[in-house]
Amino acid sequence: MAITENGSTHQSAHRATLLGLLRGRDFRRLLTARVLSQLSDGVFQVSLAAYVVFSPEKQSSPADIASVLAVMLLPFSVIGPFAGVLLDRWRRRQVLYFGNLARFGLGLGTAALLLVQAPTWLFFASALLVTALNRFILAGLSAALPRVVEQDHLVTANALSPTLGTVAAASGGGIGFLLHQVMTPGPRADAALVTVASLLYLSAALAARRMDRDLLGPEKHGDHPALSQALVRAAVELGAALRHLRRDCRSAVHALAAVTAARFCYGVLIVVVVMLARYTFNDPADSAAGLATLGQAVGLSAAGFFVAAVVSPWCTRRLGLTGWMTVCLLAPVVFVPALGLFFAPAPCLIAALLLGVVTQGTKICADTVVQESVEDEYRGRVFAIYDVLFNVAFVAAAMVTALVLPLSGRSVGVVVGVAAVYAFTAVLYLRAARRSGPLPGDRHS
């Protein structure tokens, strides 16, 4: 009976915390801006996938996917940290407002390029700018979250806010998939999808505009140098943030390393699923069917993100942040080969669902550790570094996969190798976390 009462008490506390977050006007407004922004991202990304990977006249390979990801993400692995310096100086609300407004205009320009069938490099250049702002905005959203919730509620806020944003991105992808299915594949369809994404970016900008200019920080600590001086000093500032991590935030360093490894594994599996959807599960000539299968996998992963948002606060109370992250890293060691080695649609879709749970569960824990460990004046830079690690891991995964994955997507070695990386990461993270001592979330568990 005592166990039942204790469980009921925890559930009631979680519901009360969740309702308390949703009653907060500032949290709701930040959440609305995040959801609309990432919903737009989902539609935009599907338009890119339809143009680059699933065009009927193209035969894309893992190497093609890796090349596209390198063009889209690697430049901002260099630019991203410098944006973090600005996040610690500019009003984060203004970043969300003007950033989404700029993406609205750039999206319309990208759609026009598709309609006139401009050279591919010009299309990528325009899409590259949209992606750059996306990296900037996501780092700002994460850095701003502690400004609108109390520290004791950060785990629940991180379970709800980034997860709903990820679900919104997947939902946007679903909208894009559905629109693509009812339109004749070609430049007009791709341009229509980009236009829809642009209008959603405008709605995200208007949602951000509803918040007070100073609400999201950062705190002012004396006079900041002029913008030009800040950019010149960016490398020094990033070095300070890295020293802060190394000296005072060992737990954050371990969490970032673990979530980066998990992102690498996720990237490998994404390329595998794309190739299976295009060439194994469907007729390679039927690009619409391939895109529909990929849409199903994305939708199930989104459901997994939602499950992670529901169970992560409960799991962290009982297992602690360290325990829940370790479980999320160990689970794929079992289900990735158990389901992936069938190379059949149904088992792979189930694996996509489970992968969504553990991937988002890992990110929820890492976000919370970083937010609790890093001081506010460094947080924007640290989250920008966090974002760079995500990008580099994803592109590196695609490049490595391109070297070994056949066009069909069927490779026992790749699937088993991913499971091994998960196992290695889980063991190293658990050992490092135990040496560093308990996290705040561990002490409350």
RODO-2510 file (C-alpha; in nm, 4 decimals, decimal comma):
residues 445
     n   res          X          Y          Z
     1     m     0,0000     0,0000     0,0000
     2     a     0,2847     0,2355     0,0844
     3     i     0,4342     0,1859    -0,2597
     4     t     0,1016     0,2575    -0,4257
     5     e     0,0500     0,5725    -0,2209
     6     n     0,4031     0,6902    -0,2969
     7     g     0,3513     0,6292    -0,6679
     8     s     0,0233     0,8185    -0,6584
     9     t     0,1931     1,1058    -0,4792
    10     h     0,4638     1,1240    -0,7480
    11     q     0,2041     1,1153    -1,0257
    12     s    -0,0007     1,3890    -0,8592
    13     a     0,3125     1,6004    -0,8137
    14     h     0,4032     1,5553    -1,1799
    15     r     0,0535     1,6547    -1,2935
    16     a     0,0602     1,9557    -1,0627
    17     t     0,4007     2,0618    -1,1968
    18     l     0,2885     2,0167    -1,5563
    19     l    -0,0306     2,2134    -1,5015
    20     g     0,1660     2,4816    -1,3204
    21     l     0,3995     2,5169    -1,6187
    22     l     0,1111     2,5441    -1,8628
    23     r    -0,0574     2,8084    -1,6463
    24     g     0,2514     3,0267    -1,6747
    25     r     0,1866     3,2861    -1,9449
    26     d     0,5522     3,3382    -2,0296
    27     f     0,6207     2,9643    -2,0583
    28     r     0,3149     2,9191    -2,2817
    29     r     0,4287     3,1970    -2,5124
    30     l     0,7817     3,0598    -2,5401
    31     l     0,6367     2,7144    -2,6020
    32     t     0,4081     2,8508    -2,8750
    33     a     0,7008     3,0183    -3,0495
    34     r     0,9002     2,6946    -3,0315
    35     v     0,6186     2,4762    -3,1635
    36     l     0,5405     2,7049    -3,4579
    37     s     0,9083     2,7478    -3,5430
    38     q     0,9817     2,3751    -3,5409
    39     l     0,6562     2,2943    -3,7210
    40     s     0,7881     2,5169    -3,9999
    41     d     1,1224     2,3354    -3,9906
    42     g     0,9468     2,0025    -4,0454
    43     v     0,7698     2,1228    -4,3591
    44     f     1,0865     2,2867    -4,4911
    45     q     1,2975     1,9763    -4,4330
    46     v     1,0489     1,7553    -4,6179
    47     s     1,0634     1,9906    -4,9143
    48     l     1,4422     1,9512    -4,9152
    49     a     1,4162     1,5720    -4,8871
    50     a     1,1651     1,5612    -5,1714
    51     y     1,3907     1,7720    -5,3931
    52     v     1,7268     1,6107    -5,3101
    53     v     1,6544     1,2465    -5,2201
    54     f     1,3149     1,1534    -5,3615
    55     s     1,3055     1,3314    -5,6950
    56     p     1,1853     1,0777    -5,9585
    57     e     1,4640     1,1720    -6,1989
    58     k     1,7432     1,1249    -5,9428
    59     q     1,9075     0,8122    -5,7986
    60     s     2,0364     0,9246    -5,4621
    61     s     2,2998     0,7263    -5,2715
    62     p     2,4241     0,7451    -4,9116
    63     a     2,7146     0,9520    -5,0437
    64     d     2,4677     1,2022    -5,1948
    65     i     2,2898     1,2335    -4,8616
    66     a     2,6226     1,2832    -4,6830
    67     s     2,7241     1,5527    -4,9325
    68     v     2,3975     1,7394    -4,8845
    69     l     2,4262     1,7235    -4,5047
    70     a     2,7857     1,8453    -4,5214
    71     v     2,6859     2,1436    -4,7343
    72     m     2,3873     2,2232    -4,5118
    73     l     2,5377     2,1708    -4,1656
    74     l     2,9159     2,1792    -4,1522
    75     p     2,9559     2,5523    -4,2293
    76     f     2,7449     2,6271    -3,9256
    77     s     2,9580     2,4063    -3,7089
    78     v     3,2025     2,6950    -3,7487
    79     i     2,9512     2,9810    -3,7390
    80     g     2,7345     2,8363    -3,4612
    81     p     2,9602     2,9115    -3,1641
    82     f     3,0005     3,2725    -3,2761
    83     a     2,6234     3,2982    -3,2809
    84     g     2,6350     3,1763    -2,9205
    85     v     2,8426     3,4783    -2,8230
    86     l     2,5676     3,6978    -2,9643
    87     l     2,3012     3,4979    -2,7798
    88     d     2,4682     3,6014    -2,4553
    89     r     2,4504     3,9690    -2,5616
    90     w     2,1369     4,0179    -2,7704
    91     r     1,7868     3,9950    -2,6352
    92     r     1,6851     3,6358    -2,6988
    93     r     1,3274     3,7404    -2,7671
    94     q     1,4517     3,9618    -3,0493
    95     v     1,6535     3,6713    -3,1889
    96     l     1,3389     3,4558    -3,2023
    97     y     1,1331     3,7346    -3,3598
    98     f     1,3712     3,8641    -3,6247
    99     g     1,5210     3,5223    -3,6932
   100     n     1,1844     3,3723    -3,7862
   101     l     1,0918     3,6860    -3,9791
   102     a     1,4103     3,6510    -4,1836
   103     r     1,3345     3,2839    -4,2476
   104     f     0,9945     3,3860    -4,3819
   105     g     1,1588     3,6058    -4,6442
   106     l     1,4328     3,3556    -4,7267
   107     g     1,1759     3,0782    -4,7619
   108     l     0,9798     3,2745    -5,0182
   109     g     1,3031     3,3358    -5,2069
   110     t     1,3849     2,9637    -5,2011
   111     a     1,0402     2,8805    -5,3384
   112     a     1,0957     3,1273    -5,6230
   113     l     1,4268     2,9606    -5,7073
   114     l     1,2534     2,6243    -5,7307
   115     l     0,9826     2,7623    -5,9594
   116     v     1,2315     2,9094    -6,2052
   117     q     1,4503     2,5952    -6,1753
   118     a     1,7566     2,7941    -6,0770
   119     p     2,0958     2,6188    -6,0566
   120     t     2,1199     2,3694    -5,7720
   121     w     2,4023     2,5568    -5,5995
   122     l     2,1876     2,8689    -5,5771
   123     f     1,9033     2,6700    -5,4217
   124     f     2,1434     2,5231    -5,1643
   125     a     2,2829     2,8673    -5,0852
   126     s     1,9347     2,9964    -5,0040
   127     a     1,8417     2,6867    -4,8047
   128     l     2,1742     2,7157    -4,6233
   129     l     2,0761     3,0552    -4,4831
   130     v     1,7438     2,9180    -4,3554
   131     t     1,9321     2,6358    -4,1842
   132     a     2,1794     2,8791    -4,0289
   133     l     1,9000     3,0727    -3,8628
   134     n     1,7435     2,7474    -3,7471
   135     r     2,0595     2,6559    -3,5538
   136     f     2,0650     3,0049    -3,4031
   137     i     1,6991     2,9981    -3,2978
   138     l     1,7068     2,6503    -3,1426
   139     a     2,0079     2,7414    -2,9272
   140     g     1,8253     3,0582    -2,8178
   141     l     1,5113     2,8638    -2,7255
   142     s     1,7077     2,6230    -2,5061
   143     a     1,9053     2,9015    -2,3389
   144     a     1,5857     3,0979    -2,2697
   145     l     1,3897     2,8166    -2,1046
   146     p     1,5299     2,8657    -1,7501
   147     r     1,4136     3,2297    -1,7694
   148     v     1,0463     3,1266    -1,7704
   149     v     1,0431     2,8256    -1,5318
   150     e     1,1744     2,7589    -1,1823
   151     q     1,4847     2,5417    -1,1445
   152     d     1,2920     2,2645    -0,9661
   153     h     1,0666     2,2335    -1,2727
   154     l     1,3424     2,2176    -1,5350
   155     v     1,3210     1,8397    -1,5859
   156     t     0,9491     1,8609    -1,6554
   157     a     0,9962     2,1707    -1,8725
   158     n     1,2689     1,9929    -2,0706
   159     a     1,0431     1,6908    -2,1076
   160     l     0,7611     1,9085    -2,2398
   161     s     0,9095     2,2005    -2,4329
   162     p     1,1856     2,0529    -2,6531
   163     t     0,9828     1,7353    -2,6949
   164     l     0,6744     1,9219    -2,8147
   165     g     0,9046     2,1140    -3,0461
   166     t     1,0431     1,7887    -3,1842
   167     v     0,6920     1,6469    -3,2183
   168     a     0,5919     1,9684    -3,3961
   169     a     0,8838     1,9260    -3,6370
   170     a     0,7750     1,5687    -3,7038
   171     s     0,4151     1,6859    -3,7456
   172     g     0,5340     1,9477    -3,9916
   173     g     0,7119     1,6692    -4,1723
   174     g     0,3863     1,4749    -4,1746
   175     i     0,2038     1,7735    -4,3224
   176     g     0,4739     1,8003    -4,5849
   177     f     0,4486     1,4291    -4,6641
   178     l     0,0701     1,4505    -4,7026
   179     l     0,0908     1,7575    -4,9252
   180     h     0,3557     1,5887    -5,1356
   181     q     0,1337     1,2829    -5,1806
   182     v    -0,1549     1,4846    -5,3254
   183     m     0,0600     1,6953    -5,5584
   184     t     0,2362     1,5914    -5,8753
   185     p     0,6085     1,5547    -5,7907
   186     g     0,8185     1,8291    -5,9393
   187     p     0,9394     2,1875    -5,8883
   188     r     0,5876     2,3272    -5,8353
   189     a     0,5154     2,0807    -5,5541
   190     d     0,8512     2,1499    -5,3872
   191     a     0,7964     2,5273    -5,4162
   192     a     0,4471     2,4933    -5,2659
   193     l     0,5897     2,3090    -4,9637
   194     v     0,8560     2,5757    -4,9088
   195     t     0,5869     2,8467    -4,9286
   196     v     0,3812     2,6716    -4,6607
   197     a     0,6919     2,6541    -4,4399
   198     s     0,7549     3,0263    -4,4985
   199     l     0,4065     3,1218    -4,3809
   200     l     0,4553     2,9119    -4,0678
   201     y     0,7851     3,0909    -4,0020
   202     l     0,5901     3,4177    -4,0145
   203     s     0,3445     3,2854    -3,7544
   204     a     0,6373     3,1869    -3,5299
   205     a     0,7791     3,5385    -3,5569
   206     l     0,4446     3,6911    -3,4590
   207     a     0,4191     3,4522    -3,1623
   208     a     0,7653     3,5558    -3,0396
   209     r     0,6692     3,9214    -3,0746
   210     r     0,4012     3,8755    -2,8060
   211     m     0,6700     3,8304    -2,5382
   212     d     0,8347     4,1192    -2,3558
   213     r     1,1629     4,2287    -2,5158
   214     d     1,3658     4,1624    -2,1970
   215     l     1,1829     3,8506    -2,0766
   216     l     1,4273     3,5900    -2,2081
   217     g     1,7483     3,7600    -2,0999
   218     p     2,0379     3,7422    -2,0921
   219     e     2,1217     3,9149    -1,7655
   220     k     2,3330     4,2260    -1,8065
   221     h     2,6713     4,2044    -1,6335
   222     g     2,8358     4,5403    -1,6887
   223     d     2,8924     4,7005    -2,0252
   224     h     2,9298     4,4646    -2,3172
   225     p     3,1676     4,5602    -2,5976
   226     a     3,0361     4,6760    -2,9334
   227     l     2,9165     4,4126    -3,1755
   228     s     3,2311     4,4287    -3,3884
   229     q     3,4473     4,3864    -3,0795
   230     a     3,2287     4,1007    -2,9588
   231     l     3,2748     3,9170    -3,2861
   232     v     3,6504     3,9693    -3,2726
   233     r     3,6564     3,8362    -2,9185
   234     a     3,4285     3,5419    -3,0014
   235     a     3,7076     3,2856    -2,9977
   236     v     3,8240     3,4092    -2,6564
   237     e     3,4686     3,3972    -2,5222
   238     l     3,4200     3,0450    -2,6522
   239     g     3,7418     2,9440    -2,4867
   240     a     3,6061     3,0845    -2,1605
   241     a     3,2880     2,8807    -2,2016
   242     l     3,4905     2,5657    -2,2708
   243     r     3,7074     2,6322    -1,9650
   244     h     3,3925     2,6835    -1,7587
   245     l     3,2677     2,3452    -1,8786
   246     r     3,5983     2,1702    -1,8094
   247     r     3,6579     2,3346    -1,4719
   248     d     3,3122     2,3626    -1,3173
   249     c     3,0752     2,1445    -1,5220
   250     r     3,2224     1,7979    -1,5575
   251     s     2,8759     1,6458    -1,5418
   252     a     2,7724     1,8612    -1,8379
   253     v     3,0800     1,7490    -2,0333
   254     h     2,9896     1,3839    -1,9764
   255     a     2,6286     1,4438    -2,0773
   256     l     2,7329     1,6278    -2,3939
   257     a     2,9693     1,3464    -2,4903
   258     a     2,6980     1,0855    -2,4393
   259     v     2,4291     1,2718    -2,6296
   260     t     2,6730     1,3401    -2,9157
   261     a     2,7493     0,9692    -2,9484
   262     a     2,3775     0,8937    -2,9424
   263     r     2,3252     1,1520    -3,2152
   264     f     2,5928     0,9812    -3,4263
   265     c     2,4107     0,6492    -3,3945
   266     y     2,0806     0,8175    -3,4772
   267     g     2,2341     0,9715    -3,7901
   268     v     2,3599     0,6344    -3,9111
   269     l     2,0173     0,4784    -3,8643
   270     i     1,8466     0,7698    -4,0414
   271     v     2,0555     0,7100    -4,3546
   272     v     1,9804     0,3368    -4,3338
   273     v     1,6047     0,4024    -4,3117
   274     v     1,6122     0,6487    -4,6033
   275     m     1,7895     0,3967    -4,8260
   276     l     1,5583     0,1123    -4,7198
   277     a     1,2500     0,3276    -4,7832
   278     r     1,3717     0,4331    -5,1273
   279     y     1,5233     0,1127    -5,2672
   280     t     1,4212    -0,1920    -5,0584
   281     f     1,0739    -0,1404    -4,9159
   282     n     0,9390     0,0212    -5,2359
   283     d     0,9960     0,0306    -5,6102
   284     p     1,2920     0,2682    -5,6606
   285     a     1,0986     0,4360    -5,9426
   286     d     0,8071     0,5152    -5,7087
   287     s     0,9484     0,8114    -5,5181
   288     a     0,6094     0,8962    -5,3658
   289     a     0,5850     0,5521    -5,2029
   290     g     0,9387     0,5837    -5,0686
   291     l     0,8632     0,9230    -4,9196
   292     a     0,5418     0,7838    -4,7649
   293     t     0,7344     0,5026    -4,5940
   294     l     0,9871     0,7505    -4,4612
   295     g     0,6941     0,9597    -4,3369
   296     q     0,5609     0,6633    -4,1400
   297     a     0,8990     0,6158    -3,9745
   298     v     0,9180     0,9849    -3,8862
   299     g     0,5649     0,9788    -3,7474
   300     l     0,6393     0,6828    -3,5230
   301     s     0,9578     0,8484    -3,4015
   302     a     0,7470     1,1536    -3,3148
   303     a     0,5186     0,9277    -3,1122
   304     g     0,8321     0,8006    -2,9372
   305     f     0,9332     1,1598    -2,8564
   306     f     0,5927     1,2115    -2,6967
   307     v     0,6281     0,8929    -2,4912
   308     a     0,9699     1,0136    -2,3730
   309     a     0,8163     1,3445    -2,2629
   310     v     0,5574     1,1567    -2,0569
   311     v     0,7852     0,9011    -1,8929
   312     s     1,1108     1,0966    -1,8466
   313     p     1,0049     1,3002    -1,5401
   314     w     0,8777     0,9800    -1,3751
   315     c     1,1933     0,7882    -1,4685
   316     t     1,4322     1,0605    -1,3503
   317     r     1,2579     1,0746    -1,0122
   318     r     1,3172     0,7021    -0,9655
   319     l     1,6426     0,6438    -1,1531
   320     g     1,7943     0,9911    -1,1453
   321     l     1,9232     1,1744    -1,4506
   322     t     2,2270     0,9467    -1,4710
   323     g     2,0214     0,6296    -1,4420
   324     w     1,7620     0,7281    -1,7017
   325     m     2,0244     0,8427    -1,9517
   326     t     2,2104     0,5137    -1,9065
   327     v     1,8904     0,3165    -1,9693
   328     c     1,8270     0,5200    -2,2860
   329     l     2,1779     0,4393    -2,4085
   330     l     2,1569     0,0686    -2,3239
   331     a     1,8106    -0,0059    -2,4656
   332     p     1,9187     0,0283    -2,8337
   333     v     2,1886    -0,2336    -2,7723
   334     v     1,8998    -0,4812    -2,7595
   335     f     1,6282    -0,3499    -2,9899
   336     v     1,8375    -0,2110    -3,2779
   337     p     1,9771    -0,5500    -3,3860
   338     a     1,6698    -0,7437    -3,2692
   339     l     1,4435    -0,5416    -3,4995
   340     g     1,6789    -0,3897    -3,7558
   341     l     1,8349    -0,7126    -3,8788
   342     f     1,5033    -0,8236    -4,0293
   343     f     1,5373    -0,5409    -4,2860
   344     a     1,1573    -0,5515    -4,3138
   345     p     0,9103    -0,2604    -4,2884
   346     a     0,7196    -0,3578    -3,9716
   347     p     1,0207    -0,4312    -3,7441
   348     c     1,2001    -0,1199    -3,8693
   349     l     0,8966     0,0970    -3,7946
   350     i     0,8776    -0,0460    -3,4409
   351     a     1,2479     0,0311    -3,4019
   352     a     1,1770     0,3888    -3,5169
   353     l     0,9216     0,4254    -3,2366
   354     l     1,1610     0,2942    -2,9718
   355     l     1,4467     0,5003    -3,1109
   356     g     1,2317     0,8110    -3,0696
   357     v     1,1814     0,7287    -2,7006
   358     v     1,5473     0,6732    -2,6153
   359     t     1,6829     0,9526    -2,8358
   360     q     1,4535     1,2119    -2,6820
   361     g     1,4996     1,0690    -2,3347
   362     t     1,8761     1,1124    -2,3714
   363     k     1,8338     1,4705    -2,4915
   364     i     1,5967     1,5598    -2,2061
   365     c     1,8561     1,4433    -1,9540
   366     a     2,1447     1,6198    -2,1304
   367     d     1,9498     1,9468    -2,1644
   368     t     1,8657     1,9432    -1,7951
   369     v     2,2231     1,8680    -1,6868
   370     v     2,3592     2,1514    -1,9013
   371     q     2,0963     2,3988    -1,7819
   372     e     2,1526     2,3137    -1,4150
   373     s     2,5327     2,3109    -1,4389
   374     v     2,6077     2,6112    -1,6610
   375     e     2,5752     2,9698    -1,5394
   376     d     2,3346     3,1944    -1,7297
   377     e     2,6070     3,4191    -1,8712
   378     y     2,7692     3,1162    -2,0413
   379     r     2,4556     2,9235    -2,1303
   380     g     2,4010     3,0630    -2,4791
   381     r     2,7569     2,9787    -2,5824
   382     v     2,7383     2,6320    -2,4318
   383     f     2,4135     2,5536    -2,6108
   384     a     2,5661     2,6799    -2,9344
   385     i     2,8569     2,4381    -2,8775
   386     y     2,5997     2,1699    -2,7985
   387     d     2,4339     2,2435    -3,1331
   388     v     2,7677     2,2192    -3,3150
   389     l     2,8291     1,8770    -3,1631
   390     f     2,4867     1,7685    -3,2907
   391     n     2,5651     1,8877    -3,6423
   392     v     2,9128     1,7379    -3,6591
   393     a     2,7930     1,4040    -3,5198
   394     f     2,5085     1,3860    -3,7716
   395     v     2,7253     1,4707    -4,0726
   396     a     3,0030     1,2389    -3,9546
   397     a     2,7464     0,9606    -3,9230
   398     a     2,6276     1,0158    -4,2803
   399     m     2,9851     1,0244    -4,4124
   400     v     3,0863     0,7047    -4,2328
   401     t     2,7666     0,5320    -4,3441
   402     a     2,8270     0,6389    -4,7056
   403     l     3,1539     0,4418    -4,7032
   404     v     2,9987     0,1106    -4,5992
   405     l     2,6247     0,1115    -4,6700
   406     p     2,5004    -0,0388    -4,9983
   407     l     2,2331     0,1374    -5,2016
   408     s     1,9695    -0,1040    -5,0720
   409     g     2,0353    -0,0014    -4,7106
   410     r     2,0817    -0,3661    -4,6042
   411     s     2,3982    -0,4075    -4,3957
   412     v     2,4336    -0,6391    -4,0959
   413     g     2,7678    -0,4814    -4,0083
   414     v     2,6235    -0,1297    -3,9849
   415     v     2,3338    -0,2366    -3,7607
   416     v     2,5560    -0,4388    -3,5267
   417     g     2,8141    -0,1599    -3,5243
   418     v     2,5541     0,0950    -3,4118
   419     a     2,4490    -0,1336    -3,1255
   420     a     2,8134    -0,1651    -3,0210
   421     v     2,8619     0,2130    -3,0169
   422     y     2,5542     0,2501    -2,7951
   423     a     2,6921    -0,0126    -2,5543
   424     f     3,0369     0,1486    -2,5419
   425     t     2,8836     0,4930    -2,4804
   426     a     2,6597     0,3675    -2,1993
   427     v     2,9506     0,2036    -2,0154
   428     l     3,1790     0,5061    -2,0468
   429     y     2,9073     0,7511    -1,9452
   430     l     2,8058     0,5527    -1,6377
   431     r     3,1674     0,5221    -1,5215
   432     a     3,2328     0,8942    -1,5728
   433     a     2,9077     0,9946    -1,4016
   434     r     2,9869     0,7827    -1,0969
   435     r     3,3303     0,9440    -1,0645
   436     s     3,1749     1,2922    -1,0829
   437     g     2,9226     1,2272    -0,8074
   438     p     2,5423     1,2569    -0,8070
   439     l     2,3572     1,5124    -1,0184
   440     p     2,0773     1,7308    -0,8731
   441     g     1,8230     1,5044    -1,0432
   442     d     1,9946     1,1999    -0,8890
   443     r     1,9713     1,3423    -0,5390
   444     h     1,5966     1,3983    -0,5767
   445     s     1,5320     1,0501    -0,7142
***
